[in-house]
Amino acid sequence: MDILRKELNAIYASQRLNEEHLDPEIVNREIERIMTFTSVNNCCCVITDAAADLCHIIGGGFCRVLGITTANNMHEEVASSDEDMIYARLHPEDLVDKRMLEYEFFKHVNSLDGTDKVRFKASCTIRIKNAAGSYIPVTNSTQILRTSPAGKIWLILCCYDLSATLKNGNGIEPHIVNNSTGETIAIHNEGRRTNVLTVREKEILTLIRDGKPSKQIADILKISIHTVNRHRQNIIEKLSVGSTIEAIHAASLMKLL
């Protein structure tokens, strides 16, 4: 989990969905509807249930292309509101940009009335590893599938499909679109991406990359070993990786070092 995921979780928590009566049959009907959609479109979709803190990964042949299943069709319930199965395959630079787009999108729709929330979607083009381990361009959209009786964010739909346009690596072209009016809002996150890590975290990660152990880093920066290790853990969490070696690789791809 990274810091941008924590920001999104804070938005989910602010919905206070536990105070409402939510009909589980609505969830089942939406799952059936999206299963029908993916059987025709062959795309990969994720329904996130913000109330239950879980998601349903539903897909046709494109899920097989991405290497997340070997079946022609899939429906898997995951005990997390995060799409780790898919996010783990995203190019690190695009992952951060997608997180920021999601955050801006949810901030935007959270300020709207319930009937207006479902009229907007976030769209972008990202790079995802396929079953062979090669990055391919993928179109992605996120929208509110269903609001609660009180008009809060409840069910969220995220769709992935193969892009017909080759991605040149210069950003994910993030937009928020009003499906009712056709209005498009371009999102500019270049500056924010460079600030995902603090200056001190970048210093520490650079020293780790250069082969310096924690004690030597502490001496160089005149801080305690405990502080160095705390920063290391924060870096790993922010970049959604499993180790400092992976963090160095991700930060290099994201052009943070």
Helices and strands as residue ranges (DSSP letters): H 3-14, G 17-19, H 24-41, E 44-49, E 54-59, H 61-65, E 74-78, H 84-87, H 92-110, H 114-117, E 120-129, E 135-147, E 153-162, E 175-178, E 184-186, H 190-194, H 199-209, H 214-221, H 225-238, H 244-253
